[in-house]
Amino acid sequence: MRVLLAAPSATARLHTLVPLAWALRCAGHDVKIAGRPEFVEEILRTGCVAVELESGDAALTESAKLVEFARLWRPDAVISNAPAGIAAARAVDAKAVRVLGPTDEPDTTVDHTLDVVPPSLRDSPGQPLRHVPYFGPTEVPAWLRRKARRARILLSLNDPSWYAPFFSAVSNVDAEVVCAAGVPDGLELPRNVKLVDAAPPAAVLPTCAAVVHDGDEALALAAVAYGLPQLSLADSAFGTRVAAAGAGLSGAAEGVSRLTEETLRSGANALRAEVAASPAPRAIVAALAR
């Protein structure tokens, strides 16, 4: 098959498509990923062939150039988490396949809907697709080559205003808290916080007992795949669903002291089992080819 993937200019959305793109290539199919010019370098970092789209907005809600390339290349399927992908598929009578991430809602206008979110976290799930966490090229840092003496919690914050209340809440928790550089000047680090130059999730998450973030839904979904209880300091729709499933908490930093509770571990393990039971990308590829 010839398969065209259309990626909006959002790294997390591109990363959702990458495991399926790799599975297609490994099965012998011809795969190209289309995106806006400023996003081409990010596409190339995945190891796939990039198609530069000179027109269309960053979200690829529309793109005349995507349709133009589809008419030239004639793909058998267009896989996307962007609306322009559906238009491109319809223009060449190809199958329109949509991949849903944590923030997406089902679309009845496509031929197939693949969903990386576990069915229990979605009101109207599509065809389950096992989520394989991908964060781009990663090098295991030197500090991670030593075994942690205590349970490890990954702290990943985009909003620096959360550091102060979190450090206050975590100072008496029996755990090693790892966070990358970016802590505001003047804040005193608790003794159980380990400040590192880099904490790539792909390398760190398998060594963790829990995750704390401020609404990062890509990290939240990865934590689900690894079976890790999580605390979302900021309100998010996905974080609320994880909490409702008994696999995490949403709200105040003081919740970090509860992340080792057995009920949360059980809820997180149940979601991990749900992810593991979903068809792997290679199985989905075989079904699409048929």
C-alpha positions as protocol buffer text, in pm:
chain_id: "A"
residue {
  index: 1
  type: MET
  ca { x: 0 y: 0 z: 0 }
}
residue {
  index: 2
  type: ARG
  ca { x: 85 y: 364 z: -33 }
}
residue {
  index: 3
  type: VAL
  ca { x: -3 y: 536 z: 293 }
}
residue {
  index: 4
  type: LEU
  ca { x: 0 y: 911 z: 350 }
}
residue {
  index: 5
  type: LEU
  ca { x: 1 y: 1037 z: 708 }
}
residue {
  index: 6
  type: ALA
  ca { x: -97 y: 1399 z: 776 }
}
residue {
  index: 7
  type: ALA
  ca { x: 41 y: 1549 z: 1095 }
}
residue {
  index: 8
  type: PRO
  ca { x: -64 y: 1886 z: 1240 }
}
residue {
  index: 9
  type: SER
  ca { x: 220 y: 2098 z: 1376 }
}
residue {
  index: 10
  type: ALA
  ca { x: 202 y: 1958 z: 1728 }
}
residue {
  index: 11
  type: THR
  ca { x: 477 y: 1724 z: 1843 }
}
residue {
  index: 12
  type: ALA
  ca { x: 247 y: 1517 z: 2065 }
}
residue {
  index: 13
  type: ARG
  ca { x: 7 y: 1457 z: 1775 }
}
residue {
  index: 14
  type: LEU
  ca { x: 288 y: 1352 z: 1545 }
}
residue {
  index: 15
  type: HIS
  ca { x: 425 y: 1115 z: 1808 }
}
residue {
  index: 16
  type: THR
  ca { x: 83 y: 947 z: 1833 }
}
residue {
  index: 17
  type: LEU
  ca { x: 112 y: 850 z: 1465 }
}
residue {
  index: 18
  type: VAL
  ca { x: 475 y: 734 z: 1466 }
}
residue {
  index: 19
  type: PRO
  ca { x: 435 y: 374 z: 1599 }
}
residue {
  index: 20
  type: LEU
  ca { x: 173 y: 308 z: 1331 }
}
residue {
  index: 21
  type: ALA
  ca { x: 398 y: 464 z: 1065 }
}
residue {
  index: 22
  type: TRP
  ca { x: 685 y: 236 z: 1170 }
}
residue {
  index: 23
  type: ALA
  ca { x: 459 y: -70 z: 1169 }
}
residue {
  index: 24
  type: LEU
  ca { x: 347 y: 15 z: 816 }
}
residue {
  index: 25
  type: ARG
  ca { x: 705 y: 55 z: 695 }
}
residue {
  index: 26
  type: CYS
  ca { x: 820 y: -268 z: 861 }
}
residue {
  index: 27
  type: ALA
  ca { x: 535 y: -449 z: 684 }
}
residue {
  index: 28
  type: GLY
  ca { x: 670 y: -328 z: 350 }
}
residue {
  index: 29
  type: HIS
  ca { x: 430 y: -43 z: 280 }
}
residue {
  index: 30
  type: ASP
  ca { x: 532 y: 292 z: 128 }
}
residue {
  index: 31
  type: VAL
  ca { x: 480 y: 562 z: 393 }
}
residue {
  index: 32
  type: LYS
  ca { x: 512 y: 939 z: 383 }
}
residue {
  index: 33
  type: ILE
  ca { x: 426 y: 1196 z: 652 }
}
residue {
  index: 34
  type: ALA
  ca { x: 304 y: 1539 z: 539 }
}
residue {
  index: 35
  type: GLY
  ca { x: 331 y: 1855 z: 747 }
}
residue {
  index: 36
  type: ARG
  ca { x: 387 y: 2229 z: 739 }
}
residue {
  index: 37
  type: PRO
  ca { x: 737 y: 2360 z: 647 }
}
residue {
  index: 38
  type: GLU
  ca { x: 832 y: 2454 z: 1003 }
}
residue {
  index: 39
  type: PHE
  ca { x: 739 y: 2102 z: 1114 }
}
residue {
  index: 40
  type: VAL
  ca { x: 935 y: 1906 z: 854 }
}
residue {
  index: 41
  type: GLU
  ca { x: 1246 y: 1875 z: 1070 }
}
residue {
  index: 42
  type: GLU
  ca { x: 1037 y: 1723 z: 1349 }
}
residue {
  index: 43
  type: ILE
  ca { x: 894 y: 1470 z: 1103 }
}
residue {
  index: 44
  type: LEU
  ca { x: 1243 y: 1380 z: 978 }
}
residue {
  index: 45
  type: ARG
  ca { x: 1349 y: 1310 z: 1338 }
}
residue {
  index: 46
  type: THR
  ca { x: 1106 y: 1017 z: 1338 }
}
residue {
  index: 47
  type: GLY
  ca { x: 1306 y: 846 z: 1061 }
}
residue {
  index: 48
  type: CYS
  ca { x: 1021 y: 874 z: 811 }
}
residue {
  index: 49
  type: VAL
  ca { x: 995 y: 1045 z: 472 }
}
residue {
  index: 50
  type: ALA
  ca { x: 854 y: 1398 z: 499 }
}
residue {
  index: 51
  type: VAL
  ca { x: 634 y: 1587 z: 254 }
}
residue {
  index: 52
  type: GLU
  ca { x: 644 y: 1965 z: 295 }
}
residue {
  index: 53
  type: LEU
  ca { x: 306 y: 2137 z: 264 }
}
residue {
  index: 54
  type: GLU
  ca { x: 349 y: 2501 z: 167 }
}
residue {
  index: 55
  type: SER
  ca { x: -14 y: 2592 z: 237 }
}
residue {
  index: 56
  type: GLY
  ca { x: -258 y: 2532 z: 518 }
}
residue {
  index: 57
  type: ASP
  ca { x: -267 y: 2629 z: 883 }
}
residue {
  index: 58
  type: ALA
  ca { x: -55 y: 2465 z: 1153 }
}
residue {
  index: 59
  type: ALA
  ca { x: -344 y: 2247 z: 1269 }
}
residue {
  index: 60
  type: LEU
  ca { x: -408 y: 2126 z: 910 }
}
residue {
  index: 61
  type: THR
  ca { x: -777 y: 2202 z: 935 }
}
residue {
  index: 62
  type: GLU
  ca { x: -740 y: 2256 z: 561 }
}
residue {
  index: 63
  type: SER
  ca { x: -458 y: 2225 z: 310 }
}
residue {
  index: 64
  type: ALA
  ca { x: -485 y: 2255 z: -67 }
}
residue {
  index: 65
  type: LYS
  ca { x: -128 y: 2129 z: -99 }
}
residue {
  index: 66
  type: LEU
  ca { x: -212 y: 1809 z: 90 }
}
residue {
  index: 67
  type: VAL
  ca { x: -493 y: 1739 z: -157 }
}
residue {
  index: 68
  type: GLU
  ca { x: -263 y: 1830 z: -446 }
}
residue {
  index: 69
  type: PHE
  ca { x: 5 y: 1586 z: -328 }
}
residue {
  index: 70
  type: ALA
  ca { x: -252 y: 1312 z: -272 }
}
residue {
  index: 71
  type: ARG
  ca { x: -370 y: 1351 z: -632 }
}
residue {
  index: 72
  type: LEU
  ca { x: -10 y: 1325 z: -751 }
}
residue {
  index: 73
  type: TRP
  ca { x: 96 y: 1029 z: -533 }
}
residue {
  index: 74
  type: ARG
  ca { x: -239 y: 843 z: -521 }
}
residue {
  index: 75
  type: PRO
  ca { x: -222 y: 685 z: -174 }
}
residue {
  index: 76
  type: ASP
  ca { x: -443 y: 390 z: -86 }
}
residue {
  index: 77
  type: ALA
  ca { x: -507 y: 531 z: 261 }
}
residue {
  index: 78
  type: VAL
  ca { x: -468 y: 866 z: 434 }
}
residue {
  index: 79
  type: ILE
  ca { x: -412 y: 838 z: 809 }
}
residue {
  index: 80
  type: SER
  ca { x: -437 y: 1153 z: 1013 }
}
residue {
  index: 81
  type: ASN
  ca { x: -541 y: 1325 z: 1332 }
}
residue {
  index: 82
  type: ALA
  ca { x: -607 y: 1643 z: 1130 }
}
residue {
  index: 83
  type: PRO
  ca { x: -924 y: 1737 z: 935 }
}
residue {
  index: 84
  type: ALA
  ca { x: -731 y: 1802 z: 613 }
}
residue {
  index: 85
  type: GLY
  ca { x: -649 y: 1432 z: 593 }
}
residue {
  index: 86
  type: ILE
  ca { x: -1014 y: 1343 z: 534 }
}
residue {
  index: 87
  type: ALA
  ca { x: -1040 y: 1588 z: 244 }
}
residue {
  index: 88
  type: ALA
  ca { x: -722 y: 1448 z: 87 }
}
residue {
  index: 89
  type: ALA
  ca { x: -855 y: 1091 z: 115 }
}
residue {
  index: 90
  type: ARG
  ca { x: -1188 y: 1183 z: -41 }
}
residue {
  index: 91
  type: ALA
  ca { x: -1014 y: 1365 z: -329 }
}
residue {
  index: 92
  type: VAL
  ca { x: -840 y: 1044 z: -444 }
}
residue {
  index: 93
  type: ASP
  ca { x: -1097 y: 784 z: -329 }
}
residue {
  index: 94
  type: ALA
  ca { x: -857 y: 654 z: -63 }
}
residue {
  index: 95
  type: LYS
  ca { x: -955 y: 517 z: 275 }
}
residue {
  index: 96
  type: ALA
  ca { x: -978 y: 791 z: 537 }
}
residue {
  index: 97
  type: VAL
  ca { x: -840 y: 673 z: 871 }
}
residue {
  index: 98
  type: ARG
  ca { x: -838 y: 890 z: 1183 }
}
residue {
  index: 99
  type: VAL
  ca { x: -620 y: 826 z: 1488 }
}
residue {
  index: 100
  type: LEU
  ca { x: -770 y: 967 z: 1808 }
}
residue {
  index: 101
  type: GLY
  ca { x: -545 y: 1101 z: 2085 }
}
residue {
  index: 102
  type: PRO
  ca { x: -644 y: 1207 z: 2438 }
}
residue {
  index: 103
  type: THR
  ca { x: -800 y: 1538 z: 2332 }
}
residue {
  index: 104
  type: ASP
  ca { x: -983 y: 1417 z: 2019 }
}
residue {
  index: 105
  type: GLU
  ca { x: -1346 y: 1328 z: 1969 }
}
residue {
  index: 106
  type: PRO
  ca { x: -1479 y: 1063 z: 1725 }
}
residue {
  index: 107
  type: ASP
  ca { x: -1560 y: 1170 z: 1369 }
}
residue {
  index: 108
  type: THR
  ca { x: -1832 y: 982 z: 1182 }
}
residue {
  index: 109
  type: THR
  ca { x: -1714 y: 1108 z: 839 }
}
residue {
  index: 110
  type: VAL
  ca { x: -1410 y: 877 z: 822 }
}
residue {
  index: 111
  type: ASP
  ca { x: -1391 y: 515 z: 706 }
}
residue {
  index: 112
  type: HIS
  ca { x: -1198 y: 387 z: 1008 }
}
residue {
  index: 113
  type: THR
  ca { x: -1130 y: 532 z: 1353 }
}
residue {
  index: 114
  type: LEU
  ca { x: -833 y: 409 z: 1555 }
}
residue {
  index: 115
  type: ASP
  ca { x: -818 y: 506 z: 1922 }
}
residue {
  index: 116
  type: VAL
  ca { x: -505 y: 496 z: 2140 }
}
residue {
  index: 117
  type: VAL
  ca { x: -705 y: 589 z: 2451 }
}
residue {
  index: 118
  type: PRO
  ca { x: -823 y: 285 z: 2654 }
}
residue {
  index: 119
  type: PRO
  ca { x: -1196 y: 224 z: 2595 }
}
residue {
  index: 120
  type: SER
  ca { x: -1282 y: 280 z: 2962 }
}
residue {
  index: 121
  type: LEU
  ca { x: -1148 y: 638 z: 2934 }
}
residue {
  index: 122
  type: ARG
  ca { x: -1361 y: 725 z: 2629 }
}
residue {
  index: 123
  type: ASP
  ca { x: -1740 y: 762 z: 2603 }
}
residue {
  index: 124
  type: SER
  ca { x: -1748 y: 657 z: 2237 }
}
residue {
  index: 125
  type: PRO
  ca { x: -1426 y: 466 z: 2164 }
}
residue {
  index: 126
  type: GLY
  ca { x: -1308 y: 376 z: 1816 }
}
residue {
  index: 127
  type: GLN
  ca { x: -1116 y: 64 z: 1713 }
}
residue {
  index: 128
  type: PRO
  ca { x: -860 y: 17 z: 1993 }
}
residue {
  index: 129
  type: LEU
  ca { x: -498 y: 70 z: 1891 }
}
residue {
  index: 130
  type: ARG
  ca { x: -235 y: -10 z: 2150 }
}
residue {
  index: 131
  type: HIS
  ca { x: -60 y: 305 z: 2262 }
}
residue {
  index: 132
  type: VAL
  ca { x: 316 y: 276 z: 2226 }
}
residue {
  index: 133
  type: PRO
  ca { x: 466 y: 579 z: 2402 }
}
residue {
  index: 134
  type: TYR
  ca { x: 703 y: 768 z: 2174 }
}
residue {
  index: 135
  type: PHE
  ca { x: 883 y: 1091 z: 2259 }
}
residue {
  index: 136
  type: GLY
  ca { x: 1139 y: 1115 z: 1980 }
}
residue {
  index: 137
  type: PRO
  ca { x: 1509 y: 1020 z: 1983 }
}
residue {
  index: 138
  type: THR
  ca { x: 1622 y: 956 z: 2340 }
}
residue {
  index: 139
  type: GLU
  ca { x: 1953 y: 889 z: 2511 }
}
residue {
  index: 140
  type: VAL
  ca { x: 1957 y: 721 z: 2850 }
}
residue {
  index: 141
  type: PRO
  ca { x: 2125 y: 973 z: 3084 }
}
residue {
  index: 142
  type: ALA
  ca { x: 2418 y: 865 z: 3299 }
}
residue {
  index: 143
  type: TRP
  ca { x: 2234 y: 922 z: 3628 }
}
residue {
  index: 144
  type: LEU
  ca { x: 1967 y: 671 z: 3524 }
}
residue {
  index: 145
  type: ARG
  ca { x: 2218 y: 388 z: 3502 }
}
residue {
  index: 146
  type: ARG
  ca { x: 2219 y: 364 z: 3882 }
}
residue {
  index: 147
  type: LYS
  ca { x: 1937 y: 189 z: 4066 }
}
residue {
  index: 148
  type: ALA
  ca { x: 1710 y: 417 z: 4268 }
}
residue {
  index: 149
  type: ARG
  ca { x: 1719 y: 358 z: 4644 }
}
residue {
  index: 150
  type: ARG
  ca { x: 1355 y: 459 z: 4689 }
}
residue {
  index: 151
  type: ALA
  ca { x: 1040 y: 470 z: 4481 }
}
residue {
  index: 152
  type: ARG
  ca { x: 1091 y: 720 z: 4198 }
}
residue {
  index: 153
  type: ILE
  ca { x: 840 y: 988 z: 4096 }
}
residue {
  index: 154
  type: LEU
  ca { x: 883 y: 1178 z: 3771 }
}
residue {
  index: 155
  type: LEU
  ca { x: 792 y: 1547 z: 3803 }
}
residue {
  index: 156
  type: SER
  ca { x: 725 y: 1726 z: 3473 }
}
residue {
  index: 157
  type: LEU
  ca { x: 591 y: 2081 z: 3487 }
}
residue {
  index: 158
  type: ASN
  ca { x: 532 y: 2335 z: 3211 }
}
residue {
  index: 159
  type: ASP
  ca { x: 401 y: 2601 z: 3451 }
}
residue {
  index: 160
  type: PRO
  ca { x: 681 y: 2703 z: 3694 }
}
residue {
  index: 161
  type: SER
  ca { x: 429 y: 2840 z: 3945 }
}
residue {
  index: 162
  type: TRP
  ca { x: 355 y: 2480 z: 4051 }
}
residue {
  index: 163
  type: TYR
  ca { x: 707 y: 2414 z: 4181 }
}
residue {
  index: 164
  type: ALA
  ca { x: 672 y: 2598 z: 4513 }
}
residue {
  index: 165
  type: PRO
  ca { x: 350 y: 2429 z: 4631 }
}
residue {
  index: 166
  type: PHE
  ca { x: 467 y: 2091 z: 4507 }
}
residue {
  index: 167
  type: PHE
  ca { x: 806 y: 2113 z: 4683 }
}
residue {
  index: 168
  type: SER
  ca { x: 626 y: 2204 z: 5004 }
}
residue {
  index: 169
  type: ALA
  ca { x: 395 y: 1903 z: 4971 }
}
residue {
  index: 170
  type: VAL
  ca { x: 660 y: 1648 z: 4872 }
}
residue {
  index: 171
  type: SER
  ca { x: 933 y: 1726 z: 5126 }
}
residue {
  index: 172
  type: ASN
  ca { x: 814 y: 1455 z: 5369 }
}
residue {
  index: 173
  type: VAL
  ca { x: 721 y: 1192 z: 5110 }
}
residue {
  index: 174
  type: ASP
  ca { x: 940 y: 881 z: 5111 }
}
residue {
  index: 175
  type: ALA
  ca { x: 1033 y: 889 z: 4742 }
}
residue {
  index: 176
  type: GLU
  ca { x: 1297 y: 1014 z: 4502 }
}
residue {
  index: 177
  type: VAL
  ca { x: 1145 y: 1292 z: 4293 }
}
residue {
  index: 178
  type: VAL
  ca { x: 1320 y: 1351 z: 3961 }
}
residue {
  index: 179
  type: CYS
  ca { x: 1275 y: 1670 z: 3764 }
}
residue {
  index: 180
  type: ALA
  ca { x: 1467 y: 1830 z: 3479 }
}
residue {
  index: 181
  type: ALA
  ca { x: 1628 y: 2172 z: 3499 }
}
residue {
  index: 182
  type: GLY
  ca { x: 1385 y: 2462 z: 3489 }
}
residue {
  index: 183
  type: VAL
  ca { x: 1316 y: 2520 z: 3859 }
}
residue {
  index: 184
  type: PRO
  ca { x: 1278 y: 2895 z: 3928 }
}
residue {
  index: 185
  type: ASP
  ca { x: 1574 y: 3063 z: 4097 }
}
residue {
  index: 186
  type: GLY
  ca { x: 1549 y: 3108 z: 4470 }
}
residue {
  index: 187
  type: LEU
  ca { x: 1347 y: 2796 z: 4541 }
}
residue {
  index: 188
  type: GLU
  ca { x: 1501 y: 2558 z: 4794 }
}
residue {
  index: 189
  type: LEU
  ca { x: 1503 y: 2198 z: 4679 }
}
residue {
  index: 190
  type: PRO
  ca { x: 1371 y: 1938 z: 4925 }
}
residue {
  index: 191
  type: ARG
  ca { x: 1629 y: 1671 z: 5007 }
}
residue {
  index: 192
  type: ASN
  ca { x: 1429 y: 1406 z: 4820 }
}
residue {
  index: 193
  type: VAL
  ca { x: 1419 y: 1605 z: 4492 }
}
residue {
  index: 194
  type: LYS
  ca { x: 1683 y: 1517 z: 4233 }
}
residue {
  index: 195
  type: LEU
  ca { x: 1744 y: 1794 z: 3981 }
}
residue {
  index: 196
  type: VAL
  ca { x: 1888 y: 1663 z: 3653 }
}
residue {
  index: 197
  type: ASP
  ca { x: 1983 y: 1813 z: 3318 }
}
residue {
  index: 198
  type: ALA
  ca { x: 1741 y: 1588 z: 3130 }
}
residue {
  index: 199
  type: ALA
  ca { x: 1468 y: 1342 z: 3226 }
}
residue {
  index: 200
  type: PRO
  ca { x: 1345 y: 1194 z: 2896 }
}
residue {
  index: 201
  type: PRO
  ca { x: 1014 y: 1017 z: 2966 }
}
residue {
  index: 202
  type: ALA
  ca { x: 1095 y: 722 z: 2737 }
}
residue {
  index: 203
  type: ALA
  ca { x: 1398 y: 642 z: 2952 }
}
residue {
  index: 204
  type: VAL
  ca { x: 1268 y: 746 z: 3293 }
}
residue {
  index: 205
  type: LEU
  ca { x: 908 y: 619 z: 3302 }
}
residue {
  index: 206
  type: PRO
  ca { x: 995 y: 245 z: 3311 }
}
residue {
  index: 207
  type: THR
  ca { x: 1189 y: 311 z: 3634 }
}
residue {
  index: 208
  type: CYS
  ca { x: 912 y: 510 z: 3805 }
}
residue {
  index: 209
  type: ALA
  ca { x: 643 y: 433 z: 4059 }
}
residue {
  index: 210
  type: ALA
  ca { x: 431 y: 742 z: 3979 }
}
residue {
  index: 211
  type: VAL
  ca { x: 413 y: 1060 z: 3770 }
}
residue {
  index: 212
  type: VAL
  ca { x: 324 y: 1420 z: 3856 }
}
residue {
  index: 213
  type: HIS
  ca { x: 244 y: 1669 z: 3580 }
}
residue {
  index: 214
  type: ASP
  ca { x: 39 y: 1982 z: 3518 }
}
residue {
  index: 215
  type: GLY
  ca { x: -194 y: 1855 z: 3249 }
}
residue {
  index: 216
  type: ASP
  ca { x: 51 y: 1718 z: 2991 }
}
residue {
  index: 217
  type: GLU
  ca { x: -182 y: 1473 z: 2819 }
}
residue {
  index: 218
  type: ALA
  ca { x: 93 y: 1299 z: 2618 }
}
residue {
  index: 219
  type: LEU
  ca { x: 277 y: 1222 z: 2942 }
}
residue {
  index: 220
  type: ALA
  ca { x: -50 y: 1127 z: 3111 }
}
residue {
  index: 221
  type: LEU
  ca { x: -130 y: 875 z: 2837 }
}
residue {
  index: 222
  type: ALA
  ca { x: 223 y: 733 z: 2857 }
}
residue {
  index: 223
  type: ALA
  ca { x: 179 y: 691 z: 3234 }
}
residue {
  index: 224
  type: VAL
  ca { x: -141 y: 497 z: 3163 }
}
residue {
  index: 225
  type: ALA
  ca { x: 47 y: 267 z: 2924 }
}
residue {
  index: 226
  type: TYR
  ca { x: 315 y: 201 z: 3188 }
}
residue {
  index: 227
  type: GLY
  ca { x: 59 y: 143 z: 3464 }
}
residue {
  index: 228
  type: LEU
  ca { x: 173 y: 437 z: 3677 }
}
residue {
  index: 229
  type: PRO
  ca { x: -50 y: 627 z: 3920 }
}
residue {
  index: 230
  type: GLN
  ca { x: -45 y: 997 z: 3834 }
}
residue {
  index: 231
  type: LEU
  ca { x: -124 y: 1333 z: 3983 }
}
residue {
  index: 232
  type: SER
  ca { x: -238 y: 1612 z: 3751 }
}
residue {
  index: 233
  type: LEU
  ca { x: -189 y: 1945 z: 3927 }
}
residue {
  index: 234
  type: ALA
  ca { x: -392 y: 2130 z: 3663 }
}
residue {
  index: 235
  type: ASP
  ca { x: -743 y: 2043 z: 3553 }
}
residue {
  index: 236
  type: SER
  ca { x: -765 y: 1859 z: 3221 }
}
residue {
  index: 237
  type: ALA
  ca { x: -1035 y: 1647 z: 3063 }
}
residue {
  index: 238
  type: PHE
  ca { x: -806 y: 1346 z: 3031 }
}
residue {
  index: 239
  type: GLY
  ca { x: -672 y: 1383 z: 3386 }
}
residue {
  index: 240
  type: THR
  ca { x: -1028 y: 1389 z: 3515 }
}
residue {
  index: 241
  type: ARG
  ca { x: -1107 y: 1065 z: 3332 }
}
residue {
  index: 242
  type: VAL
  ca { x: -795 y: 896 z: 3470 }
}
residue {
  index: 243
  type: ALA
  ca { x: -893 y: 1004 z: 3822 }
}
residue {
  index: 244
  type: ALA
  ca { x: -1248 y: 875 z: 3769 }
}
residue {
  index: 245
  type: ALA
  ca { x: -1102 y: 538 z: 3668 }
}
residue {
  index: 246
  type: GLY
  ca { x: -922 y: 520 z: 4002 }
}
residue {
  index: 247
  type: ALA
  ca { x: -575 y: 546 z: 3846 }
}
residue {
  index: 248
  type: GLY
  ca { x: -480 y: 896 z: 3949 }
}
residue {
  index: 249
  type: LEU
  ca { x: -559 y: 1220 z: 4125 }
}
residue {
  index: 250
  type: SER
  ca { x: -637 y: 1566 z: 3999 }
}
residue {
  index: 251
  type: GLY
  ca { x: -592 y: 1885 z: 4196 }
}
residue {
  index: 252
  type: ALA
  ca { x: -378 y: 1999 z: 4489 }
}
residue {
  index: 253
  type: ALA
  ca { x: -9 y: 1915 z: 4523 }
}
residue {
  index: 254
  type: GLU
  ca { x: -79 y: 1748 z: 4858 }
}
residue {
  index: 255
  type: GLY
  ca { x: -213 y: 1453 z: 4661 }
}
residue {
  index: 256
  type: VAL
  ca { x: 146 y: 1341 z: 4598 }
}
residue {
  index: 257
  type: SER
  ca { x: 148 y: 1167 z: 4937 }
}
residue {
  index: 258
  type: ARG
  ca { x: -132 y: 935 z: 4816 }
}
residue {
  index: 259
  type: LEU
  ca { x: 33 y: 816 z: 4495 }
}
residue {
  index: 260
  type: THR
  ca { x: 158 y: 496 z: 4659 }
}
residue {
  index: 261
  type: GLU
  ca { x: -189 y: 391 z: 4778 }
}
residue {
  index: 262
  type: GLU
  ca { x: -286 y: 39 z: 4675 }
}
residue {
  index: 263
  type: THR
  ca { x: -618 y: 153 z: 4525 }
}
residue {
  index: 264
  type: LEU
  ca { x: -438 y: 385 z: 4283 }
}
residue {
  index: 265
  type: ARG
  ca { x: -185 y: 118 z: 4190 }
}
residue {
  index: 266
  type: SER
  ca { x: -469 y: -125 z: 4121 }
}
residue {
  index: 267
  type: GLY
  ca { x: -650 y: 130 z: 3905 }
}
residue {
  index: 268
  type: ALA
  ca { x: -333 y: 209 z: 3710 }
}
residue {
  index: 269
  type: ASN
  ca { x: -259 y: -161 z: 3658 }
}
residue {
  index: 270
  type: ALA
  ca { x: -613 y: -214 z: 3526 }
}
residue {
  index: 271
  type: LEU
  ca { x: -561 y: 60 z: 3265 }
}
residue {
  index: 272
  type: ARG
  ca { x: -222 y: -85 z: 3170 }
}
residue {
  index: 273
  type: ALA
  ca { x: -386 y: -424 z: 3114 }
}
residue {
  index: 274
  type: GLU
  ca { x: -646 y: -256 z: 2894 }
}
residue {
  index: 275
  type: VAL
  ca { x: -371 y: -96 z: 2684 }
}
residue {
  index: 276
  type: ALA
  ca { x: -181 y: -425 z: 2658 }
}
residue {
  index: 277
  type: ALA
  ca { x: -497 y: -605 z: 2543 }
}
residue {
  index: 278
  type: SER
  ca { x: -548 y: -361 z: 2254 }
}
residue {
  index: 279
  type: PRO
  ca { x: -422 y: -469 z: 1909 }
}
residue {
  index: 280
  type: ALA
  ca { x: -60 y: -372 z: 1846 }
}
residue {
  index: 281
  type: PRO
  ca { x: 16 y: -141 z: 1550 }
}
residue {
  index: 282
  type: ARG
  ca { x: 135 y: -434 z: 1338 }
}
residue {
  index: 283
  type: ALA
  ca { x: -198 y: -612 z: 1389 }
}
residue {
  index: 284
  type: ILE
  ca { x: -385 y: -299 z: 1284 }
}
residue {
  index: 285
  type: VAL
  ca { x: -163 y: -270 z: 975 }
}
residue {
  index: 286
  type: ALA
  ca { x: -257 y: -623 z: 869 }
}
residue {
  index: 287
  type: ALA
  ca { x: -626 y: -539 z: 910 }
}
residue {
  index: 288
  type: LEU
  ca { x: -592 y: -217 z: 710 }
}
residue {
  index: 289
  type: ALA
  ca { x: -414 y: -400 z: 429 }
}
residue {
  index: 290
  type: ARG
  ca { x: -697 y: -655 z: 410 }
}
